Amino acid sequence: MPKIRVLIVDDSVVIRRLLSDELGKDPDLEIVGTAASGKIALAKITQVNPDVVTMDIEMPEMDGLEAVTEIRKTHVKLPIIMFSTLSQRAAKETLEALSRGANDYVTKPANVGSASIAMQRVREELIPKIKGLCAGIVATDIQVAQPRASSPMASPPSSPQKAIAKGPIDIVAIGVSTGGPNALAEVIEALPTNLPVPIVIVQHMPPIFTKCLADRLTARGKTPVEEGAEGMELKSGTAYLAPGGHHMVVARRGTHVELHLNQDPPENSCRPAVDVMFRSVAALYGGRTLAVILTGMGNDGLRGCEILGEAGAQILAQDEASSVVWGMPGAIVQAGLADKVLPLQSMAKEIALRVQQGQGAQASREPVLC
């Protein structure tokens, strides 16, 4: 079985050595080159033909943003993983890199002098993402779902698996991971103004990044997106993004619904976790929920969708062709939980349609405890 060929791009000798040593220990990976700038990286790509590139942002001659832009002109599908520091500036630059075509990112340890922490970050975050994005090259235990002959995907991805339900929708709950910032941008930008229900979102991201993403999404669409905060009241027409490092849940208080945050243990190796939020949504809204699972690695959201499905909620899943990684939505499809599987470009229209169809289904729009 061939190995995944990795090109490391970083102006720091320490980082290049750290990544080379740690990635090189994995039997599925092969370091085929390193580069100290984006300009050198462009030349190396044609020389060593990598399967994936890890990319720093701040570099001399040509930084990571410029390098991503140039790489995408000639290598449209070459996976690029940004390796950036955990800071507000780096968060904004990383999101910009994703918008230019980078596939994913991993944050560098704050103190690269701590070898054990740095190596752990590489093992637990970078290597799984490399294997997830290059799953077709080596056999891997990273979940990238593939359609089965007996699954609902036997029908075209854009065709309905079930008739559109006529029940009311009081909330839209979205779970997303790898490829999420761009997917969310496309969905939020295409949603109509003043959607008559709130939207709650879990995107697997660290602190700082989620605030920058919320601001970026607000700037691009008609729907305001706020980073969730403790006790924040849910309002129709507004989206709430779970803050990095915290699980986000919904709870009823008097006549309104508010957000609560906690730092309970990670689920599915994630905090925030989609399953945590979906369980709280199921407990409060039950079948009056529209759940949406977008691109992402792993299967976070599967257990939550099982509970929502049992309560009669409607569930949409992104199709494989438009997903960066089809792990999360693929798991929903394979479990037979998806009411409809459709491409990303059709998702906002489908959300709006289902919400609007439910408007006349019930006079009262108050959420109920289930």
Secondary structure, DSSP 8 states (H G I E B T S, - for coil): ---EEEEEE-S-HHHHHHHHHHHHTSTTEEEEEEESSHHHHHHHHHHH--SEEEE-SS-SSS-HHHHHHHHHHH-SS--EEEEE-SSHHHHHHHHHHHHTT--EEEE--S-TT-HHHHHHHIIIIIHHHHHHHTTTTS--SS------TTSGGGS-TTSBSS----S---EEEEEE-TTHHHHHHHHHHHS-TT-SS-EEEEE---TTHHHHHHHHHHHHSSS-EEE--TT-B--TT-EEE--TTSEEEEEEETTEEEEEEE----BTTBSS-HHHHHHHHHHHHGGGEEEEE-SBSS-TTHHHHHHHHHTT-EEEEE-TTT-S-BHHHHHHHHTT--SEEE-GGGHHHHHHHHHHHTTTT-S-------
